[in-house]
Amino acid sequence: MNTAAIPTSKPLAGWRVLVPRGGPWGDGVAATLRSQGATPVVAPLINFAPANDAVTLDRALADLAAGAFDWLTVTSATTADVLYAYRAQIPPTTRVAAVGETTAAALQSMGYRVDLIPDQDNSAAGMAEQLLALEPEPRDILTLRSEIAKPVLTRMLEEAGHRVRSVVAYRTVGVPVSDKVAADVRSGRINAILITSGSVAEQVYEQFPEIPESTVIAAIGPRTAKDARRAGLTVDVVAERQTVDALIQSVARFSLPHAADEFSV
């Protein structure tokens, strides 16, 4: 694949880029892509379904609003979606830790502040290590997670003496794309696909069984790239930093593919 793209003020002019998440986060990514000259195709591939124990989540969010916790940890952009959907209130006395830049951007796009992002290791373990360094004394911490997530963060915090309430906030479910989007991916009219999580990668692999070689598959970070390869995808580029801007910049390193001229829609 030719990576000798000529720098311009609109480095993604002519590109059509699939944005795999909707909502405020997807709108923000779409706006950034447009500013770079690209045409965003917002096609949410994942969404969340209510947790099986809705009562426990409701109680935890009510206690959160009442100021019962010193910290709230958010380990995915989908958790931010849940907070927004439930109109969760985070009081000024509760600090918010986001696992990485993508999650932080999702929280901020929905009006929530972020007080901590791990400096290097954007993982549950990395978040736990940084929290433990900041908080040597026991604190009350609410950890929200998906149904399938391993309780790594909770375990590390509890072993250090913190009082942790771990609550399942959602179940991740796939969202079928329209026939048009599927056809555009198959034909090569979609020039790049952004991979922002392992769950997104799984849906890309399942919903788009025929991705042309010319289509750029861009992962937001090494961990996501690893998950994408495990799901069966060929990753063309990995963002140098786990931010949306870095992800989009990684795509701009490539010349615009011309697969759309070679396939019928």
C-alpha positions in Angstrom: 0.0 0.0 0.0 1.4 3.4 -1.0 2.1 5.6 2.1 3.7 8.5 0.2 0.8 10.9 0.7 1.5 14.5 -0.2 0.8 16.8 2.7 -2.0 19.3 2.1 -4.2 21.5 4.2 -6.9 18.9 3.8 -4.8 15.6 4.0 -7.9 13.4 3.8 -9.6 15.1 0.9 -11.6 12.6 -1.1 -11.6 10.0 1.7 -14.7 8.2 3.0 -14.0 7.0 6.5 -16.2 4.7 8.6 -16.8 5.9 12.1 -17.9 2.9 14.2 -19.6 4.7 17.1 -22.4 7.2 17.2 -23.6 9.7 19.8 -21.7 12.8 20.8 -18.4 10.9 20.4 -19.2 9.9 16.9 -20.3 13.4 16.0 -17.0 14.8 17.3 -15.0 12.4 15.3 -17.1 13.1 12.2 -16.5 16.9 12.7 -12.7 16.3 12.9 -12.7 14.2 9.8 -14.6 16.9 7.9 -12.1 19.5 9.0 -9.4 17.2 7.3 -11.4 17.0 4.1 -12.8 13.5 4.6 -16.4 12.4 4.3 -17.3 10.6 7.5 -19.7 7.6 7.4 -21.1 7.2 10.9 -22.2 3.6 11.2 -22.5 2.5 14.9 -21.3 -1.1 15.1 -21.9 -1.6 18.9 -24.3 -0.4 21.5 -25.0 -1.3 25.0 -27.9 -3.2 26.5 -29.0 -2.8 30.1 -27.3 -4.8 32.7 -29.2 -7.8 34.0 -29.2 -6.3 37.5 -30.7 -2.9 36.7 -31.6 -2.3 40.4 -27.9 -2.5 41.5 -26.9 0.0 38.8 -29.7 2.4 39.6 -28.7 2.3 43.3 -25.0 2.8 42.5 -25.7 5.8 40.3 -28.0 7.3 43.0 -25.2 6.9 45.5 -22.8 8.5 43.0 -25.0 11.5 42.6 -25.3 11.8 46.4 -21.5 12.0 46.8 -20.9 8.5 48.3 -17.6 8.0 46.3 -14.2 9.6 46.2 -13.5 8.2 42.7 -15.4 6.9 39.7 -13.4 4.7 37.3 -14.5 4.5 33.6 -12.8 1.8 31.5 -14.6 2.2 28.2 -16.3 4.8 26.0 -19.4 2.6 26.2 -19.5 3.2 30.0 -19.6 6.9 29.2 -22.6 6.2 26.9 -24.3 4.5 29.9 -23.7 7.4 32.2 -25.1 9.8 29.6 -28.1 7.6 28.9 -28.9 7.4 32.6 -28.3 11.1 33.0 -25.9 10.2 35.8 -24.8 13.1 38.0 -21.2 13.2 39.1 -20.7 15.7 42.1 -17.6 17.9 42.3 -16.4 15.8 45.3 -16.0 12.7 43.1 -13.0 12.5 40.9 -13.2 10.7 37.6 -10.5 8.4 36.2 -10.7 7.4 32.5 -8.7 4.4 31.2 -7.5 6.3 28.1 -7.9 9.2 25.7 -10.8 7.7 23.8 -12.7 7.1 27.0 -11.8 10.6 28.2 -12.9 12.1 25.0 -16.2 10.3 25.2 -16.8 11.5 28.7 -15.9 15.1 27.9 -18.1 15.1 24.8 -21.0 14.3 27.1 -20.2 17.1 29.5 -18.4 15.1 32.1 -15.0 16.1 33.4 -12.0 13.8 33.6 -9.4 14.1 36.5 -7.1 11.2 35.7 -5.8 9.4 32.6 -3.0 6.8 32.9 0.2 8.3 31.7 1.4 5.3 29.8 -0.5 2.0 30.3 -4.0 2.6 29.1 -5.5 -0.5 30.7 -7.3 -1.4 33.9 -4.1 -2.4 35.5 -2.4 0.8 34.4 -5.3 2.8 35.9 -5.1 0.9 39.1 -1.4 1.5 39.5 -1.8 5.3 39.0 -4.7 5.5 41.4 -2.8 3.6 44.0 0.1 6.0 43.6 -2.2 9.0 44.1 -4.3 7.5 46.9 -2.2 5.7 49.6 -5.1 5.9 52.1 -8.3 3.9 51.7 -11.0 5.6 49.5 -14.5 4.8 48.4 -14.4 3.9 44.7 -17.1 3.0 42.2 -15.9 0.9 39.3 -18.4 0.5 36.4 -17.7 -2.3 33.9 -19.1 -4.4 31.2 -20.6 -7.8 31.8 -17.7 -9.6 30.3 -14.9 -7.5 31.7 -12.5 -9.1 34.1 -12.5 -7.4 37.5 -8.7 -6.6 37.3 -9.2 -3.0 38.5 -11.5 -3.9 41.4 -9.1 -6.7 42.6 -6.0 -4.5 42.6 -7.8 -1.6 44.4 -9.3 -3.9 47.0 -6.0 -5.7 47.7 -4.5 -2.2 48.4 -7.2 -1.6 51.0 -9.7 0.6 49.1 -13.4 0.3 49.5 -14.6 -0.7 46.1 -18.1 -1.1 44.7 -17.9 -3.0 41.4 -21.1 -2.7 39.3 -21.9 -4.2 35.9 -23.2 -1.3 33.9 -24.0 -2.8 30.6 -23.8 -5.6 28.1 -22.2 -4.9 24.7 -24.3 -5.8 21.7 -23.6 -5.6 18.0 -25.6 -3.2 15.8 -26.2 -4.4 12.2 -25.2 -1.8 9.6 -27.4 -0.8 6.6 -27.1 -2.7 3.4 -25.7 0.4 1.8 -22.8 0.7 4.3 -22.1 -3.0 3.9 -22.0 -2.6 0.1 -19.8 0.5 0.3 -17.3 -1.5 2.4 -17.4 -4.4 0.1 -16.9 -2.3 -3.0 -14.1 -0.2 -1.6 -16.1 3.0 -1.5 -15.2 3.2 2.2 -11.5 4.0 2.1 -10.7 3.5 5.8 -12.3 1.9 8.9 -11.5 3.2 12.4 -11.1 0.5 15.0 -11.6 1.9 18.5 -12.0 -1.2 20.6 -11.9 -4.9 20.6 -15.7 -5.1 20.4 -15.7 -2.8 17.3 -13.1 -5.1 15.8 -15.2 -8.1 16.3 -18.2 -6.5 14.6 -16.1 -5.3 11.7 -14.9 -8.8 11.1 -18.4 -10.3 11.4 -20.3 -7.7 9.4 -17.7 -7.1 6.7 -16.4 -10.5 5.5 -15.1 -8.9 2.2 -12.9 -5.9 3.0 -10.7 -4.9 0.0 -7.0 -4.9 0.6 -6.9 -1.3 -0.4 -9.1 -0.3 2.6 -7.0 1.1 5.4 -7.8 -0.6 8.8 -6.6 1.8 11.5 -6.4 0.9 15.2 -6.4 3.5 18.0 -3.6 1.8 20.0 -1.5 -1.3 20.4 -4.0 -3.1 22.7 -6.8 -2.5 20.2 -4.6 -3.6 17.3 -3.9 -6.8 19.2 -7.6 -7.4 19.8 -8.3 -6.6 16.1 -5.7 -9.1 14.9 -7.1 -11.7 17.3 -10.6 -11.1 15.8 -9.2 -11.8 12.3 -8.5 -8.4 10.9 -5.4 -7.2 9.1 -4.4 -3.9 10.8 -2.6 -1.5 8.4 -1.7 1.2 10.9 -1.7 1.8 14.7 -2.1 5.3 16.1 1.1 6.5 17.9 -1.1 7.8 20.7 -4.5 6.6 21.9 -6.3 9.7 20.8 -8.8 10.4 18.0 -6.5 13.0 16.5 -3.6 10.6 16.4 -5.9 7.9 14.8 -7.0 10.2 12.1 -3.4 11.4 11.5 -2.3 7.8 11.1 -4.8 7.4 8.2 -3.6 10.6 6.6 -0.2 9.0 6.2 -1.7 6.9 3.3 -2.5 8.0 -0.2 -6.1 7.8 -1.1 -7.0 4.2 -2.3 -8.7 3.9 -5.6 -10.6 0.7 -4.9 -13.9 2.4 -5.7 -12.9 2.6 -9.4 -12.2 -1.2 -9.4 -15.4 -2.5 -7.9 -19.0 -2.1 -8.8 -21.3 -0.8 -6.1 
